[in-house]
């Protein structure tokens, strides 16, 4: 499920990740390869092969991690139009920041600030 983005009183846009998805999101963030991919794709959109090379992760593993990250809506898949040849899929990080909060009742909340 996608996080819903809302603007607060100052106009800052944030998202609340639904409680049912928080565990999966935290599992993805605990994965070092996923964090490396998020770091790399935060600079510019990249293809799976470019991410694999940049992060030094085998391509087959990269595809599995990309699927996990897109399922959690932390990455967005787009099409890179090539003027000559086959179009390529590229991936871009969808969030600039994630904030994890423990509430007084012991619940966990994750707020996401989208990329510009």
Helices and strands as residue ranges (DSSP letters): E 4-7, E 13-16, H 19-30, H 32-41, H 48-55, H 59-71, E 75-80, E 88-93, E 95-102, E 108-114
